[in-house]
Amino acid sequence: MESEITDYFPSCYIEVIDMKCLDCDYEEEVEADILLECFEMTNDDFPSCICVNCNGDNLVPKDVYDQIKGNFIYKLKK
């Protein structure tokens, strides 16, 4: 199926979102179209999917993962 998609749309035109599981730290790239279409049907603050590694409902975008886990280092500008 993926070869059919890339025949019509080169991979440079397919947007992906880096996702990471809050429970097991599994990482995956998900096509933006699929993720955003599912997100529009929910009232959540951020999109989440089911992790294929641990079957938890905690596969979130990496920037959301970093905010929840506190992985950002903020530098104050003066």
Secondary structure, DSSP 8 states (H G I E B T S, - for coil): -HHHHHHHS-GGG--EEEEEETTT--EEEEEHHHHHHHHHTS--SS--B--TTT--S-EEEHHHHHHHHT--------
